[in-house]
Every structure is written in structure tokens, then in C-alpha cells.
Amino acid sequence: MPPSTGVTMQNPSGVAGDDWLIRASPRMARPDAVACPTHRRIAMRPQLVAEPAVPFLSTPYEEFGFGPLFTALDLVEHHGWSVERVRTELRGTRGPFCGRGALVHPVHLAWTAHALERYVAARAREQAAAEESGLPPTTAVKHPWTWRTRRTDAPDPRGARQYEHTLWGRMYASADGTVRDLWLPSLGRAKTSRPQAELGAVAQVMAYGAPTPRRRARDEPPAEATDTTRPPALVRVFDVGCADGSVEPLLGAAPRFGEGPVEARKRFEGDAAPAFLVAATATGTQPGESCVDCKAISGCTDLKRTPGLWGGRRPSAARKRRSVSAWDLRLYAECPAQYHLVRRLHLNDLSTENEGARRGRAVDSWLDGRHGERPVRGCRDRAAPDLAALRSGTGLDDASVREAVGMLAEHRLLCPLNGLGADERVLVQHRVTAYVPELDVVVLAVPDLVCTHRGRWIWRETKTSARPLWEREPLLRTYPQLALGVLLFHTGVLGDDPRRSWVELEHLREGHGESRLERVDPGRAEIADEARDVVADLAQPLLEDTTYEPRTGRHCHGCQARTWCRPGTAYVTDHPLPHGPGASSHADEPKPSAPLPSQGGLPVHD
């Protein structure tokens, strides 16, 4: 980082230790509008620890999607195993893969076998092309590259005496050291671009870093700077899609793909260093997803504490801090395996969304854009959306575009901004965060819209559907995000008085007069009790679960991990949807069916 003027940073309440070391990964240079500035700042200081200390707690299953894949690649690239031998090992694993780390879910193992083949094949294709262009072959590097400055006696304005820049991914170098390659895996398709600041950070470490054995979390680095007397002549960065084996070059341009050390230095100084400086010195808090991993949570006064939010009990086995959202609860209720594989691991088989989901996304996007405009203006005073413009902007088919336009026309009369005063607050996709201390759970909610109206807070959720509301189940159980909103109002997370608040569901359908607006009063004790029961019934099994077994049902048709799930694939084969295999259930569909006794996750489509 470049030198700067300023005052020495002070550690926030809730952390202890030394802050003389700043460790920066390329991810820290990536812009992140929803990350907490304080969390990012202390995360870059590995010698700081939570106060009081937080013990290490294991997880029932591996929660890093690429973990087993990197272990498999180590076997191939460093130990000479064949791909087929590794696949055989993956098939036979019934716990930690090769005895390393946590247990691995069977479907996760199947995904790993799938990704391994595609990764190795993609590398072979690229190396053949590189050979044709006259570049030397590259082989795997055992220790990742790290670029480290010399330790000084006096701290700089940020309180740092040493900086250490790291890399993540699969690293390769030619035998003569002239070429270095970095392969960044993506869970779905290969990314075609990454932020320039992130690429600048990557290029600098690739050009000037040295292989560095892994140290324990808070061990001090050597005092001397990294030896950069012989930087490579060319550094290259690739993104590889683990789902389809696609590869995208990210650094440099044709015909000479890649960059030299001088270009890498310019990238770092122009793009990455300013971004690192912001991350390392930013102040203020922004409760949200960052709270899950934050060292300073015990001293944060901006994170709302909500003990007994739904009356949950702590799981019998201690677990590290987790987040819970309405989407987590819905996904888990459908299938625990889907929750673990899609929500936590983010596995992605590249299956396309059905037309109904894409239509709903288009409607949401249109509403968010209009509701976010200033000055505030109700949709009743707006012209109906142009059909041709909506089609070109979303790629929907003609029938779905007409349905979307019909739903938006219905919304004009139901818009919560109609007649709203200029001094009222309007928050679109606003993140509402709470902390349940006895469960060590961070609760996350993102209502479609929150606004004030004459002293009353209104929480609006908008849903699109081709079918009317299913009235055989209470509204709060059909839409648990409403129940979560009731509880967050009731405990004062948003607004001071739940009696002056509404939680609303806007249920949009295409036909004239077919849409509905349902209101729930969080100030009524019986409503709060019902919401507490709903969330408890959904959250307690999720927090207790240690197996995440598949539960088949209609939702299997739209599951992005189903390709590698044996029970899910069998269900889809035996229960085709009337509108084709890509269709999925509507939001108001009844509960999924009961779980099947047979489990497993060997590859289905290779």
C-alpha cells in the first residue's frame, strides 16, 4: 500500500491483540457495498482476536465448496494420482475426504468428482494451446505465493509495521520460472471479468510473491521482505467454470495474453493499493452478513440484540455462528440437502430458471428501480411499462412479458408509495439484521420495500404468481418472511412501536382485480405468538440438523444441485412436470413431500 497521512487506527470494542500486521487477500480489494467497514478493517489484521475469546467449533459437514476439489487436485497434481483413482476414492468416501477436514456431504462428493474431470480437462486444453503459441508448460506449485514487505520498527499511520499480500486459487509455474499461471475456480460457468482492483492485487502477488509454507492462523511472518530479484516474465490468470469446464482469460489481452512485472506493478499501484487503503482504514458499521464472521460482534452497539426472538433453544452440539433468513427457512423446509448444497455451498448445475421465476424477477427489478427514484413517486402516477422495452430488457417470451405487464398494472393501485409525503422514508431492498445471542445466530431479512407513513412503518413483500393465494394454510406459514417481519417489528429492530406498524403481502396476478393486498398487525399479541411458532417450527430443525438428508418433492425440478443428487434425479425421472423438466414449483405450492429413506450422491450426469 502507498504511504499516507492520517492518525493511527484504534481497535474497536470486542477485539484484543496486536494490529501491526495487515494481511490482504485480493478479495479485500473487491468493492462490496453491503460489507461492514469495521469488519473488513479488523479482518485484515490477523493478530486481532475476539474478546472474549471464541473457541474453535467444528461443523458437521464441509462448508467450503472448493475444499474437497482442492484436496482432489492435490492428489492429481502433487502425488501423481490418476483422475479415475481419485474418483474411486470419492465414491468410497463416507466421511472426511482422504482424512482431511470435516465430513463431506455425499452430493458434495459427487459434485467434486464432476468438477475434477472438467477442471483437469480444461487445464489440458489450455496447456496444449500454450504449447502451440510457444510458451513453456506450467506445473502445480505446492506452496502458494505471498508478497510480504519488510517489518519496520515504527508503525505507519494505519498502525501497521508489516504488510502481507496473499493469493487464493490453483497456482502453476514453468520450470524456468518465466511464466506463472493462476486458475480461479467458479462454481458455475467461468467468470468473464473480475474487478480491476482485485486483478491488480492478484497480478502483484503473482509477479513479486514467493512460495510460502502455510502457517498457523496467528503465527508471525518472517521480518524480512519477500525476495523479488527474479520475477517471472509473464503472469496469466484464468477463471474456470467447475460446472461446464469453461475457461476465460482474465489478465492481459490478445494476442499476448498475460502481463509482465512492470504492468503488474502499475495495476497494483493504480487499482489495488487505493482499494486496500480504503478497506484497511474504513470506519463505521453496517450490520448484515459480515456479522457472521466478525471478531468484534460482542462490542458492536449497532447490531440489534433480540434475545428470545422466537424462543429457540440452543442445539445440543455447539456450532460456530450462523445466519438465518426467511429464504434459508423455506429452502430447508423443502429439502435440508438443498439448503446445505445450494444455500451454504452455492453449488450450481447451470439449470435455467423457469419462465415464471424469470417473470417474477423482471417484475421485482422494475418495481425496485421505480421505488428507488427520488423524489418519491407512487406508481399510480406512472405510465404503464412499455411491453417492447420490458421484453428487450429481460429476454422473457411474449406470454411472460404480457403477464408481467399485467401484474405491474395491478400494482399501480396497490403501490405503498401512492400519496406518500415527500418527508417520508422509503427503503428499497433494505437489509434488516438482528442477533439472537443465546443461539449465536444472526438473523437476516431483506424486505422488498420498507417505508414510513404518518408515523407508521410499513414492511411490504411483493410476490408474483399465476395462481391465487392458497388459503388452506395460514398466511404466515405460507410466507415465513412475513412471520420474520412481525417478530423483528415486535422486538423493536425496525421502528419503536409494533402497534404503529404493518407487515404487508402484495400478491400480484395478471388478471384485472385478481391481485390482493394482505395486512398483518405485528402489534397484536396473538399475531406475534403465531409468528413465533412459525419461525420456531422452521428454524429449530435447521439449527439442530447435522446430516442434511435429501427430501424429494416437486422442488427437485428446480434444484441447482439435483444433477449430483441420486434421490432428486430419481424423483424428477419418475415425476415429470407437465410443462417440461425445467419447470419448478410456484411460491404458493403446498409443503414438499416426506423424505425418502434412501440417500446418496454419486454422479448422475457426467
C-alpha positions in Angstrom: 0.0 0.0 0.0 1.3 3.5 -0.7 2.2 5.7 2.3 -0.4 8.1 3.5 -1.0 10.6 6.2 -3.5 10.3 9.0 -4.0 9.0 12.5 -3.3 5.6 13.9 -6.3 3.4 13.8 -8.0 2.4 17.1 -9.2 -1.1 17.6 -13.0 -1.4 18.2 -14.5 -2.7 21.3 -14.8 -6.5 21.3 -11.3 -7.3 20.0 -7.9 -7.7 21.6 -4.4 -8.3 20.4 -1.9 -6.6 18.1 -2.7 -4.8 14.9 0.9 -4.3 13.5 0.3 -6.9 10.7 -2.1 -6.2 7.8 -2.8 -9.2 5.6 -4.6 -8.5 2.4 -6.2 -11.1 0.1 -7.4 -10.0 -3.4 -11.0 -10.3 -2.2 -10.4 -7.3 0.2 -9.8 -5.1 -2.9 -13.1 -6.1 -4.3 -15.8 -3.5 -3.9 -18.6 -4.6 -1.5 -21.4 -2.1 -0.9 -23.0 -4.3 1.8 -19.9 -5.3 3.8 -19.4 -3.8 7.2 -16.4 -1.4 7.1 -15.3 -2.3 10.6 -15.5 -6.0 9.9 -13.3 -5.6 6.8 -10.8 -3.5 8.6 -10.2 -5.9 11.5 -10.4 -9.0 9.2 -7.2 -7.6 7.5 -5.4 -7.7 10.9 -5.0 -11.4 11.7 -3.3 -10.8 15.1 -6.5 -9.3 16.5 -8.9 -11.8 18.1 -12.4 -11.7 19.6 -12.7 -10.6 23.2 -14.0 -12.7 24.9 -12.2 -15.5 23.0 -14.3 -17.7 20.8 -13.4 -21.4 20.8 -12.9 -23.3 17.5 -16.1 -25.1 16.7 -16.3 -27.8 14.0 -19.1 -28.2 11.5 -21.0 -31.4 10.8 -20.1 -31.1 7.1 -17.5 -29.3 5.0 -18.8 -25.8 4.3 -16.2 -24.7 1.8 -17.4 -25.7 -1.7 -14.0 -26.0 -3.2 -12.3 -27.8 -0.2 -12.7 -31.4 -1.4 -11.9 -30.3 -5.0 -8.6 -28.8 -3.9 -7.8 -31.9 -2.0 -8.5 -34.0 -5.1 -6.4 -31.7 -7.3 -3.5 -32.0 -4.8 -3.7 -35.8 -5.2 -3.5 -35.4 -9.0 -1.0 -32.6 -9.3 1.3 -33.3 -6.4 1.0 -37.0 -5.7 0.6 -38.4 -9.2 -2.8 -40.0 -8.8 -4.9 -40.5 -11.9 -8.3 -38.8 -12.1 -10.0 -42.2 -12.1 -8.2 -43.2 -8.9 -9.4 -40.0 -7.2 -12.9 -40.5 -8.5 -12.8 -44.0 -7.0 -11.7 -42.6 -3.7 -14.5 -40.0 -3.8 -17.1 -42.8 -4.4 -15.8 -44.7 -1.4 -15.6 -41.8 1.0 -18.0 -41.9 3.9 -16.6 -39.1 6.0 -13.7 -36.6 5.6 -12.2 -36.9 2.1 -8.8 -38.5 2.4 -9.0 -38.0 6.1 -8.7 -34.2 5.8 -11.1 -31.7 7.3 -14.8 -32.1 8.1 -17.1 -34.8 6.8 -18.2 -34.1 3.2 -21.9 -34.5 2.1 -22.4 -37.3 -0.4 -23.8 -34.9 -3.0 -20.8 -32.6 -2.4 -18.5 -35.6 -3.1 -20.4 -36.3 -6.4 -20.1 -32.6 -7.4 -16.3 -32.8 -6.7 -15.9 -35.8 -9.0 -17.8 -33.9 -11.7 -15.7 -30.7 -11.2 -12.4 -32.6 -11.1 -12.9 -34.1 -14.5 -13.9 -30.8 -16.1 -11.1 -28.9 -14.4 -8.3 -31.3 -15.4 -9.7 -31.4 -19.0 -9.8 -27.6 -19.2 -6.2 -27.4 -18.0 -5.1 -29.9 -20.6 -6.7 -27.9 -23.4 -5.1 -24.7 -22.2 -1.7 -26.2 -21.9 -1.9 -27.6 -25.4 -2.8 -24.2 -26.7 0.0 -22.6 -24.8 2.5 -25.0 -26.2 1.3 -24.2 -29.7 1.9 -20.5 -29.0 5.5 -21.2 -27.8 5.0 -20.9 -24.1 6.7 -23.4 -21.7 4.4 -25.8 -19.8 3.5 -24.9 -16.2 3.1 -27.4 -13.3 1.4 -27.1 -10.0 3.1 -25.1 -7.2 2.9 -26.7 -3.8 3.1 -23.6 -1.6 1.0 -20.5 -2.5 2.7 -17.3 -3.4 2.9 -14.5 -0.9 4.2 -11.0 -1.2 5.5 -9.5 2.0 7.1 -6.2 2.9 9.9 -5.8 5.4 8.9 -5.3 9.0 9.6 -1.9 10.4 10.2 -0.7 14.0 7.7 2.2 13.9 4.1 1.8 12.8 2.7 3.7 9.9 -0.4 5.9 10.1 -2.5 2.8 9.9 -0.7 1.2 12.9 1.0 -1.4 10.6 4.6 -2.4 10.7 4.3 -5.1 8.0 2.1 -6.0 5.1 1.4 -9.4 3.7 -0.5 -10.0 0.4 -1.8 -13.4 -0.3 -3.4 -15.4 -3.2 -6.2 -18.0 -3.4 -6.7 -20.5 -6.2 -4.6 -23.1 -8.1 -1.1 -21.9 -8.9 1.3 -23.1 -11.6 4.8 -22.1 -12.8 7.1 -23.1 -15.6 10.3 -25.0 -14.7 12.5 -22.0 -15.6 10.3 -19.6 -13.6 9.5 -17.3 -16.6 5.7 -18.0 -16.6 3.3 -18.1 -13.7 -0.4 -19.1 -14.0 -3.3 -18.7 -11.6 -6.5 -20.6 -12.0 -9.5 -19.2 -10.2 -12.4 -21.8 -10.0 -16.0 -20.7 -10.2 -18.9 -23.0 -9.1 -20.9 -22.5 -12.3 -19.6 -21.0 -15.5 -16.3 -19.3 -15.8 -16.5 -15.6 -15.0 -15.6 -13.3 -17.9 -14.4 -10.5 -15.7 -13.4 -9.5 -12.2 -13.0 -6.1 -10.6 -9.8 -4.3 -11.7 -8.7 -3.7 -8.1 -8.9 -7.5 -7.5 -6.9 -8.3 -10.6 -4.3 -5.7 -9.7 -3.9 -7.4 -6.3 -3.6 -10.8 -8.0 -1.0 -9.6 -10.6 1.2 -8.0 -7.9 1.5 -11.2 -5.8 2.0 -13.4 -8.9 4.8 -11.2 -10.1 6.6 -10.4 -6.9 5.5 -13.1 -4.4 7.3 -16.2 -3.3 6.2 -19.7 -2.4 5.3 -19.6 1.3 4.5 -22.6 3.5 1.2 -22.4 5.3 1.5 -21.0 8.9 -0.9 -21.3 11.8 -3.6 -18.6 11.9 -1.8 -16.1 14.2 1.9 -17.1 13.7 4.1 -14.1 12.9 5.5 -13.9 9.4 9.3 -13.5 9.0 10.6 -10.0 9.5 12.3 -9.8 6.0 10.6 -8.8 2.8 9.9 -11.3 0.0 12.8 -11.8 -2.3 11.7 -10.4 -5.7 15.1 -10.4 -7.5 13.8 -12.8 -10.2 10.2 -12.0 -11.0 8.6 -14.0 -13.9 8.4 -12.6 -17.4 4.7 -13.3 -17.8 1.8 -13.8 -15.3 -1.5 -15.2 -16.6 -4.9 -15.5 -14.8 -7.7 -17.8 -15.8 -11.2 -18.3 -14.5 -12.6 -21.9 -14.9 -16.2 -23.0 -14.5 -16.4 -26.2 -12.5 -19.9 -27.0 -13.8 -19.0 -26.9 -17.5 -15.3 -26.7 -17.8 -15.4 -23.3 -19.5 -12.3 -21.2 -19.3 -11.9 -17.4 -19.5 -8.6 -15.5 -19.5 -8.7 -12.5 -17.2 -5.4 -10.7 -17.3 -4.0 -9.0 -20.4 -5.3 -9.1 -23.9 -4.7 -10.9 -27.2 -2.5 -11.6 -29.0 -0.1 -11.6 -26.0 -2.3 -12.9 -23.2 -0.8 -12.2 -19.8 1.3 -9.4 -18.3 4.8 -8.7 -17.2 6.0 -7.5 -13.7 6.1 -3.8 -14.8 2.5 -4.0 -15.9 1.6 -5.9 -12.7 3.1 -3.2 -10.6 1.2 -0.4 -12.4 -2.0 -2.3 -11.9 -1.4 -2.7 -8.2 -0.5 0.9 -7.6 -3.3 2.3 -9.8 -6.2 -0.1 -8.9 -5.5 -2.3 -5.9 -3.5 -0.1 -3.5 -6.2 2.5 -3.2 -8.9 -0.1 -2.7 -6.7 -1.8 0.1 -6.2 1.6 1.7 -9.9 2.1 1.9 -10.6 -1.4 3.3 -7.8 -1.1 5.9 -8.9 2.3 7.2 -12.6 2.4 6.8 -14.7 3.1 9.9 -18.4 2.8 10.8 -20.6 -0.3 11.0 -23.1 -1.9 8.7 -24.8 -4.9 10.3 -25.5 -7.7 7.8 -23.9 -10.8 6.5 -20.5 -9.6 7.8 -21.7 -10.1 11.4 -21.5 -13.9 11.0 -17.7 -13.8 10.8 -17.0 -10.6 12.7 -14.5 -10.7 15.6 -16.0 -7.5 17.1 -19.6 -8.7 17.4 -19.5 -8.7 21.3 -18.7 -5.0 21.3 -20.9 -3.8 18.4 -23.6 -1.5 19.6 -25.2 -1.0 16.2 -26.2 -4.7 15.9 -29.7 -5.1 17.5 -29.8 -7.8 20.1 -33.1 -9.8 20.2 -32.9 -12.5 22.9 -35.7 -15.0 22.7 -36.7 -13.7 19.2 -38.7 -16.9 18.5 -38.0 -18.8 21.8 -35.5 -21.2 20.2 -33.2 -23.5 22.2 -29.5 -23.8 21.6 -28.6 -27.0 19.7 -27.2 -29.9 21.7 -23.9 -29.8 19.8 -22.1 -26.4 19.8 -21.7 -24.8 16.4 -20.0 -21.8 15.1 -22.1 -18.7 14.5 -24.6 -18.9 11.6 -27.1 -16.7 9.8 -30.7 -17.5 9.3 -33.0 -15.8 6.8 -36.6 -16.5 5.5 -35.1 -17.9 2.4 -33.0 -20.3 4.5 -36.1 -21.5 6.3 -38.1 -22.0 3.1 -35.3 -23.9 1.4 -34.6 -26.1 4.4 -38.3 -26.9 4.8 -38.3 -28.1 1.2 -35.1 -30.1 1.5 -32.3 -30.0 4.0 -29.8 -31.2 1.4 -30.8 -28.4 -0.9 -30.3 -25.9 1.9 -26.8 -27.2 2.6 -25.7 -27.6 -1.1 -27.3 -24.6 -2.7 -27.6 -22.0 0.1 -24.4 -22.8 2.0 -22.1 -24.3 -0.7 -23.6 -22.4 -3.7 -23.4 -25.5 -6.0 -24.8 -24.7 -9.4 -25.6 -27.1 -12.2 -26.4 -24.3 -14.7 -30.0 -25.2 -15.0 -32.1 -22.3 -16.2 -34.8 -20.6 -14.2 -38.3 -21.4 -15.3 -40.2 -18.7 -17.1 -42.4 -17.9 -14.0 -39.3 -17.2 -11.8 -37.8 -15.1 -14.5 -41.0 -13.2 -14.9 -41.1 -12.6 -11.1 -37.5 -11.3 -11.2 -38.4 -8.9 -14.0 -41.3 -7.5 -12.1 -39.2 -7.1 -8.9 -36.4 -5.4 -10.8 -38.9 -2.9 -12.4 -40.5 -2.1 -9.1 -37.2 -1.7 -7.3 -36.0 0.8 -9.9 -39.1 2.9 -9.7 -39.5 2.8 -5.9 -35.8 3.8 -5.5 -36.2 7.0 -7.6 -36.1 10.4 -5.8 -38.2 12.4 -5.2 -40.6 9.7 -4.1 -43.4 9.0 -6.6 -46.2 6.5 -6.4 -46.7 4.0 -9.2 -50.4 5.2 -9.7 -49.0 8.3 -11.2 -46.7 6.5 -13.6 -47.3 5.2 -17.1 -47.7 1.5 -17.6 -44.4 -0.1 -18.6 -43.7 -0.4 -22.3 -44.1 -4.0 -23.4 -41.3 -3.9 -26.0 -38.9 -2.3 -23.5 -39.7 -4.9 -20.9 -39.1 -7.7 -23.4 -35.8 -6.4 -24.6 -34.5 -5.8 -21.1 -35.5 -9.2 -19.7 -35.4 -11.7 -22.5 -38.9 -13.0 -21.5 -41.1 -14.7 -24.0 -44.2 -12.8 -25.3 -46.6 -14.6 -23.0 -44.5 -13.9 -19.9 -44.0 -10.2 -20.9 -47.7 -9.8 -21.2 -48.2 -11.4 -17.7 -45.5 -9.1 -16.2 -47.1 -6.0 -17.7 -50.5 -7.1 -16.3 -49.0 -7.6 -12.9 -47.3 -4.2 -12.9 -50.7 -2.7 -14.0 -52.3 -4.3 -10.9 -49.5 -3.0 -8.7 -50.3 0.6 -9.7 -53.3 0.6 -7.4 -51.6 -1.2 -4.6 -48.3 0.7 -4.5 -47.4 1.7 -0.9 -45.9 5.0 -2.2 -49.2 6.3 -3.6 -49.9 9.6 -1.9 -46.8 9.3 0.3 -45.4 12.6 1.6 -42.0 13.9 0.5 -40.6 13.7 4.0 -41.4 10.0 4.5 -38.6 7.4 4.5 -38.5 4.9 1.6 -36.0 2.0 1.8 -35.8 -0.5 -1.2 -34.3 -3.9 -0.5 -33.2 -2.7 2.9 -31.2 -5.1 5.0 -32.6 -5.7 8.4 -30.3 -7.5 10.8 -30.7 -8.8 14.3 -28.6 -11.0 16.7 -30.0 -13.8 18.9 -27.3 -14.1 21.5 -28.4 -17.3 23.2 -28.4 -19.1 19.9 -25.4 -17.2 18.4 -27.4 -16.7 15.3 -27.5 -13.6 13.0 -31.0 -13.1 11.5 -31.0 -11.5 8.1 -34.1 -10.1 6.3 -34.3 -8.0 3.1 -37.9 -6.9 2.6 -38.8 -5.7 -0.9 -39.7 -2.3 0.5 -39.9 -0.5 3.9 -41.4 2.9 4.2 -42.9 5.2 6.8 -46.4 6.7 6.5 -47.6 9.2 9.1 -45.5 7.7 11.8 -46.3 4.1 10.9 -43.7 1.7 9.5 -44.8 -0.5 6.6 -43.0 -3.7 5.6 -44.0 -4.7 2.1 -43.3 -8.1 0.5 -44.3 -8.5 -3.2 -44.9 -11.9 -4.7 -46.0 -12.8 -8.3 -47.9 -15.9 -9.1 -50.0 -17.5 -11.8 -52.4 -18.9 -9.2 -54.5 -17.3 -6.4 -53.3 -17.4 -2.8 -53.5 -20.9 -1.3 -55.8 -20.4 1.6 -55.6 -23.8 3.3 -52.6 -22.7 5.3 -52.2 -19.5 7.4 -50.5 -16.6 5.6 -47.6 -16.5 8.0 -46.8 -20.2 7.3 -47.1 -19.8 3.6 -44.8 -16.8 3.6 -42.4 -17.1 6.6 -40.7 -13.8 5.7 -43.9 -12.2 6.9 -43.6 -14.0 10.2 -40.0 -12.9 10.5 -41.0 -9.3 9.8 -43.6 -9.5 12.6 -41.0 -10.6 15.1 -38.5 -8.0 14.0 -41.1 -5.3 14.4 -42.3 -6.8 17.7 -38.8 -6.7 19.2 -38.0 -3.1 18.0 -35.4 -3.9 15.4 -37.3 -1.7 12.9 -39.4 1.0 14.4 -40.0 1.7 18.1 -43.7 0.6 18.4 -45.1 -2.5 16.7 -48.6 -1.1 17.2 -47.8 1.6 14.7 -46.5 -0.9 12.0 -47.9 -3.1 9.3 -46.4 -6.2 7.6 -48.0 -6.5 4.1 -48.1 -9.1 1.3 -48.8 -7.8 -2.1 -49.8 -10.8 -4.2 -49.7 -9.9 -7.9 -51.6 -11.8 -10.6 -52.1 -10.8 -14.2 -55.9 -10.6 -14.4 -57.7 -7.4 -13.6 -58.8 -7.3 -9.9 -57.1 -10.7 -9.3 -54.3 -9.3 -7.1 -54.6 -9.0 -3.3 -53.1 -6.9 -0.5 -53.0 -8.7 2.8 -52.0 -6.9 6.0 -50.7 -8.3 9.3 -50.6 -6.3 12.5 -47.4 -7.1 14.4 -48.7 -5.2 17.5 -51.3 -7.9 18.2 -50.1 -10.4 20.8 -51.8 -13.4 19.0 -50.1 -12.4 15.7 -46.7 -12.3 17.4 -47.3 -15.7 19.1 -48.3 -17.2 15.7 -45.2 -15.7 14.1 -43.0 -17.1 16.9 -44.5 -20.5 16.4 -44.0 -20.4 12.6 -40.3 -19.4 12.8 -39.6 -21.8 15.7 -41.1 -24.7 13.8 -38.9 -23.9 10.8 -35.7 -22.7 12.5 -35.2 -25.3 15.2 -34.8 -28.3 12.9 -32.4 -26.3 10.7 -30.2 -25.4 13.7 -30.3 -28.9 15.1 -29.6 -30.7 11.8 -26.2 -32.5 11.3 -27.0 -34.7 8.3 -28.8 -32.6 5.7 -30.5 -35.5 4.1 -32.4 -35.1 0.8 -36.2 -34.7 0.9 -37.6 -35.2 -2.5 -40.6 -33.4 -4.0 -41.7 -31.0 -6.7 -38.9 -28.6 -5.7 -36.3 -31.2 -7.1 -37.2 -30.0 -10.6 -35.6 -26.6 -9.9 -32.8 -27.6 -7.5 -29.4 -26.5 -8.7 -27.7 -29.4 -7.0 -30.0 -32.1 -8.3 -27.6 -33.2 -11.1 -25.4 -34.8 -8.4 -28.2 -36.0 -6.1 -29.4 -39.6 -6.7 -32.7 -39.3 -4.9 -33.6 -36.0 -6.5 -32.8 -37.2 -10.0 -34.8 -40.4 -9.4 -37.8 -38.3 -8.3 -37.6 -36.0 -11.4 -37.4 -39.0 -13.7 -40.5 -40.6 -12.0 -42.5 -37.3 -11.7 -42.1 -35.2 -14.9 -43.7 -31.8 -14.8 -46.4 -31.1 -17.3 -44.5 -28.1 -18.7 -41.1 -29.7 -19.1 -38.2 -30.7 -16.8 -37.1 -27.1 -16.3 -40.2 -26.0 -14.6 -40.4 -25.6 -10.9 -43.0 -25.1 -8.2 -44.8 -21.8 -7.6 -44.1 -19.9 -4.4 -47.6 -20.8 -3.0 -47.3 -24.5 -3.6 -48.1 -26.9 -0.7 -45.4 -28.3 1.5 -42.9 -30.7 0.0 -43.5 -34.4 0.4 -42.0 -36.5 3.2 -38.3 -37.6 2.9 -37.3 -40.8 1.3 -35.3 -43.3 3.3 -32.7 -43.9 0.5 -29.8 -41.3 0.4 -26.7 -40.9 -1.7 -24.9 -38.6 -4.1 -22.9 -40.4 -6.8 -22.7 -38.6 -10.1 -25.8 -38.9 -12.3 -24.7 -36.9 -15.4 -21.0 -37.0 -16.3 
